[in-house]
Amino acid sequence: MKLLGILGGMSWESSAHLYALLNREVAARLGGLHSARLLMHSVDFAEIEALQQCGDWAAAARLLGEAAAGLKAGGAQALLLATNTMHKVADEVQAQAGLPLLHIVDATAAALQAQGLRRVGLLATRYTMASNSFYQERMAGHGMELLTPQATAAEEVNRVIYEELCRGQLRPPSRAHYLACVEEMASRGAQGVILGCTEVGLLLDAEAQRLSPLPFFDSTVLQARAAVDWMLADADSAPLGGKSPGEAAAPGLGRPEFLN
């Protein structure tokens, strides 16, 4: 099993969830007492969030890049960013670390394509949902059209992430708001909904899925499955140079795609 480096702590609530997902997926595939070989650097999210607020993405990239370089020094063979929003600086982090990075958008797009979907809703932070965001652009490269909640509703989605979900608070009124956003996007033709923030899947759980008019695609779950695909693949056959965003992804999650 290859050693995966994880940049976590953004927030630690979602990183803990991802850690559990990775270990459960390895155990399910290999059985017995098997668990995932992982090396994690968990940052202080307050520092990252402050840089997000002031728009200093270059400083955030340097901070994460230094942490990622430390993971390489520790023996990590590839990187996972345990956050959607900070994929905004994925290229910079990967370059500084000198390691391939599994991109969460590619893993999510592969699952959408496997289901034949092309128009989907997105629930995420304001940075990820912005019309000119890295997420929108990379999804467009995979042939995906993304819908987001209306402006006021989107601001509440963002507030809930930072003020509640990142602090481990799962509130019924917030779940109701998110489901109302799903219904509204469905009325505009969305065929599914991407849970595009690592904490959102904690709020929109299996019970919420039963109440939703659209299927959920939890980016964190899909990222974890693709990461385990890579960890358990033969070293000689593991793809370390994935397709460009403009190329069609292979159906399903048999192999993750890496940035180069």
VENRATA-V190622 format. One record per pair of residues at least 24 apart in sequence whose ideal C-beta (glycine too) atoms are under 10 Angstrom apart, sorted by the first residue. I is the first residue (numbers start at 1). GAP is how many residues later the second one is. Records with the same first field share a line. If there is no record, write none. Layout:
BEGIN
I = GAP, GAP
END
This chain:
BEGIN
1 = 25, 29, 33, 34, 35, 36, 37, 227, 230, 231, 232
2 = 35, 74, 75, 76, 225, 228, 229, 230, 231, 232, 233, 236
3 = 33, 34, 35, 36, 68, 71, 72, 73, 74, 75, 228
4 = 32, 33, 34, 35, 36, 67, 72, 73, 74, 75, 76, 98, 223, 224, 226, 227
5 = 33, 34, 35, 36, 62, 63, 64, 65, 66, 67, 68, 69, 70, 71, 72, 73, 74, 75, 92, 94, 96
6 = 30, 32, 33, 34, 35, 36, 62, 65, 70, 73, 74, 75, 76, 221
7 = 33, 34, 35, 36, 56, 57, 58, 60, 61, 63, 64, 72, 73, 74, 75, 76, 79, 86, 90, 94
8 = 30, 32, 33, 34, 35, 37, 59, 72, 73, 74, 75, 190
9 = 31, 32, 33, 34, 35, 36, 37, 38, 39, 58, 73, 74
10 = 32, 33, 34, 35, 38, 39, 42, 50, 54, 71, 72, 73, 74, 75, 76, 156, 188, 189
11 = 31, 34, 37, 38, 71, 72, 150, 151, 154, 155, 156, 157, 186, 187, 188
12 = 30, 31, 32, 33, 70, 154, 156
13 = 32, 152, 153, 154, 155, 156, 157, 185, 186, 189
14 = 31, 68, 69, 70, 147, 151, 152, 183, 184, 185, 186, 187, 188, 206
15 = 25, 27, 28, 30, 67, 68, 183, 205
16 = 26, 66, 152, 186
17 = 65, 181, 182, 184, 185, 201, 203, 204, 207
18 = 62, 64, 65, 180, 183, 202, 203, 205, 206, 209
19 = 63, 205
20 = 204
21 = 180, 197, 199, 200, 201, 202, 203, 204, 206, 207
22 = 58, 60, 201, 202, 203, 205, 206, 209
23 = 201, 205
24 = 200, 204
25 = 196, 199, 200, 201, 202, 203, 204, 206, 207
26 = 198, 201, 202, 205, 206
28 = 200
29 = 196, 199, 200, 202, 203
30 = 198, 202
34 = 198
36 = 188, 191, 192, 195, 196
37 = 38, 39, 40, 194
38 = 33, 38, 42, 189, 193
39 = 31, 32, 33, 34, 35, 36, 37, 38, 40
40 = 27, 31, 34, 36, 40, 42
41 = 25, 26, 27, 28, 29, 30, 33, 35, 41
42 = 25, 40
43 = 24, 39, 40, 43
45 = 38, 117, 121
48 = 35, 37, 38
49 = 36, 113, 117
51 = 35, 38
52 = 33, 34, 36, 73, 74, 75, 110
53 = 109
55 = 72
57 = 29, 31, 32, 35, 70
58 = 31, 34
59 = 30
60 = 25, 26, 28, 29, 32, 33
61 = 25, 27, 28, 29, 30, 31, 32, 34, 35
62 = 27, 30, 31, 34
63 = 26, 30
64 = 25, 26, 28, 29, 30, 32, 33
65 = 24, 27, 28, 29, 30, 31, 32, 33
66 = 27, 30, 31
67 = 26, 29, 30
68 = 24, 25, 26, 27, 28, 29, 30, 31, 33
69 = 24, 27, 28, 29, 30
70 = 27
71 = 26, 28
72 = 24, 25, 26, 27
73 = 24
77 = 153, 154, 158, 161, 163
78 = 24, 149, 152, 153, 160, 162, 178, 180
79 = 148, 179, 180
80 = 24, 143, 144, 146, 147, 150, 151, 176
81 = 117, 142
82 = 116, 138, 141, 142
83 = 42, 45, 114, 115, 116, 137
84 = 24, 38, 40, 41, 43, 44, 50, 51, 110, 111, 112, 113, 114, 115, 116, 135, 136, 139
85 = 39, 40, 41, 42, 43, 44, 48, 49, 50, 76, 111, 112, 113
86 = 39, 41, 42, 112
87 = 40, 41, 46, 47, 48, 51, 109, 132, 172
88 = 39, 40, 42, 45, 46, 47
89 = 45
90 = 44, 48, 169
91 = 43, 168, 169
93 = 166
94 = 164, 165, 166
95 = 164
99 = 141, 159, 160
100 = 130, 138, 139, 140, 141, 142, 156, 157, 158, 159, 160
101 = 141, 157, 158, 159
102 = 121, 122, 124, 125, 127, 128, 140, 154, 155, 156, 157
103 = 31, 35, 120, 123, 139, 142, 153, 154, 155, 156
104 = 31, 34, 92, 94, 115, 116, 118, 119, 120, 122, 123
105 = 29, 30, 31, 32, 33, 34, 36, 37, 39, 89, 91, 114, 117, 118, 140, 152
106 = 32, 33, 35, 36, 116, 117, 120, 136, 137, 139, 143, 150, 151, 152, 153
107 = 112, 113, 114, 115, 116, 117, 118, 119, 120, 122, 142, 146, 149, 150
108 = 27, 30, 31, 34, 36, 86, 87, 88, 109, 110, 111, 112, 113, 114, 115, 118, 141, 145
109 = 29, 30, 32, 33, 34, 35, 85, 108, 110, 113, 136, 139, 140, 148
110 = 32, 112, 115, 116, 138, 139, 140, 141, 142, 143, 144, 145, 146, 147
111 = 81, 83, 106, 107, 108, 110, 111, 114, 115, 138, 140, 141, 142
112 = 27, 30, 31, 32, 79, 80, 82, 105, 110, 137
113 = 29, 30, 31, 135, 136, 137, 138, 139
114 = 135, 136, 137, 138, 139, 140
115 = 76, 77, 100, 102, 136, 137
116 = 75, 135
117 = 27, 28, 73, 74, 75, 77, 97, 98, 100
118 = 24, 25, 26, 27, 73, 74
119 = 25, 26, 27, 28, 66, 69, 70, 71, 72, 73
120 = 24, 25, 26, 27, 65, 69, 70, 71, 72, 73, 74, 76, 94, 95, 97
121 = 25, 26, 27, 28, 60, 61, 62, 63, 64, 65, 67, 68, 69, 70, 71, 72, 73, 74, 75, 93, 95, 96
122 = 24, 25, 26, 27, 32, 35, 59, 63, 68, 71, 72, 73, 74, 75, 78, 95, 97
123 = 25, 26, 31, 34, 35, 37, 38, 55, 58, 59, 62, 70, 71, 72, 73, 74, 77, 78, 80, 81, 93
124 = 24, 30, 33, 34, 37, 70, 71, 72, 73, 74, 75, 76, 95
125 = 29, 32, 33, 36, 37, 71, 72, 73, 74, 75
126 = 28, 29, 31, 32, 33, 35, 36
127 = 31, 70
128 = 30, 33, 66, 68, 69, 91
129 = 25, 26, 28, 29, 67, 68
130 = 24
135 = 59, 61, 84
137 = 108
138 = 107, 108
139 = 55, 57, 106
140 = 105, 106
141 = 102, 103, 104, 105, 106, 107, 108
142 = 101, 103, 104, 105, 106, 107, 115
143 = 102, 103, 105, 106
144 = 50
145 = 44, 45, 46
146 = 39, 44, 48, 50
147 = 34, 37, 38, 39, 41, 42, 43, 44, 46, 47
148 = 33, 37, 42, 48
149 = 28, 29, 31, 32, 33, 35, 36
150 = 31, 34, 35, 38
153 = 24, 25, 27, 28, 31, 32
154 = 27
156 = 24, 25
157 = 24, 40, 43
158 = 39
160 = 37, 39, 40, 43
161 = 36, 37, 38, 39, 42
162 = 35, 37
164 = 35, 39
165 = 32, 33, 34, 35, 36, 37, 38
166 = 31, 32, 33
167 = 32
168 = 31, 34
169 = 33, 34
170 = 29, 32, 33, 34, 35
171 = 32
172 = 31
174 = 29, 30
175 = 28, 29, 30, 32, 33, 36
176 = 32, 35
177 = 26
178 = 25, 26, 30, 34
179 = 24, 25, 29, 30, 32, 33, 34, 35
182 = 26, 27, 29, 30, 31, 32, 34
183 = 28, 29, 30, 31
185 = 28, 29
186 = 26, 27, 28
187 = 26
190 = 24
191 = 24
192 = 24, 25
193 = 24, 25
194 = 24, 25, 28
195 = 24, 25, 26, 27
196 = 24
198 = 25
222 = 31, 34
223 = 30, 33
224 = 29
225 = 27, 28, 29, 31
226 = 26, 27, 28, 29, 30, 31, 32
227 = 26, 29
228 = 25, 28
229 = 24, 25, 26, 27
230 = 25, 26, 27, 28
231 = 25
END
